[in-house]
């Protein structure tokens, strides 16, 4: 499953892709972020995932333990963030 929004004049674009075994907490975090006012500073999900036992690599990507889900932030590609 994938979801995306192209950037506008006032808002950045975004892209999210999920596999069959995405944890409900990850989907809930995304939907919460979509309806909440934008934060004044970007927040990292890594502290929450690390506290839940996820493995954080040196590039700042998180893998669930046991394996099956990966969370990473990728830089924008071209004009928007949708690959």
C-alpha positions in Angstrom: 0.0 0.0 0.0 1.3 3.5 -0.8 0.0 6.9 0.0 1.3 10.3 -1.2 0.7 14.0 -1.6 2.5 16.3 -4.0 4.0 19.5 -2.7 2.0 22.7 -3.0 3.1 26.4 -2.7 2.7 26.2 1.1 3.1 22.5 2.0 5.8 20.0 1.4 4.9 16.7 -0.4 5.3 13.3 1.2 5.2 9.6 0.3 4.7 6.5 2.5 4.8 2.9 1.5 3.7 0.0 3.6 4.0 -3.8 3.3 1.6 -6.4 4.5 3.0 -6.7 8.0 3.2 -3.0 8.9 2.5 -2.5 12.7 -0.7 -0.7 13.5 1.4 1.8 15.6 3.2 2.9 12.4 -0.1 3.5 10.5 -1.6 5.2 13.6 1.4 7.5 13.8 1.0 8.5 10.1 -2.7 9.2 10.4 -2.1 11.2 13.5 0.5 13.3 11.7 -1.8 13.9 8.8 -4.6 15.4 11.0 -2.5 17.2 13.6 -1.2 20.8 13.1 2.4 20.8 11.7 5.1 20.7 14.3 7.4 23.7 14.7 10.4 21.4 14.5 10.6 18.0 12.6 10.2 15.1 15.1 12.1 11.9 14.7 10.3 8.6 15.3 13.6 6.9 16.2 13.5 7.4 20.0 10.0 5.8 20.2 11.0 2.9 17.9 14.2 2.3 19.8 12.3 2.3 23.1 10.0 -0.4 21.6 13.0 -2.6 20.9 13.6 -1.7 17.2 17.2 -1.8 15.9 18.5 1.5 14.7 21.3 1.5 12.1 24.0 4.1 11.5 22.0 5.8 8.8 19.0 6.4 11.0 16.8 3.7 9.7 14.9 1.4 12.1 14.1 -2.3 11.7 11.6 -4.1 13.8 12.7 -7.0 16.0 11.7 -9.6 14.9 12.4 -8.4 11.3 9.5 -7.5 9.0 9.2 -3.8 9.1 11.6 -0.9 8.3 11.2 2.8 8.9 13.5 5.3 7.1 13.4 8.9 6.0 14.5 9.4 2.4 15.5 12.7 0.9 13.2 14.3 -1.7 13.6 13.2 -5.2 13.3 16.0 -7.7 10.5 18.5 -7.4 8.5 16.6 -4.9 8.9 13.7 -2.6 6.9 11.1 -4.5 9.3 8.7 -6.3 
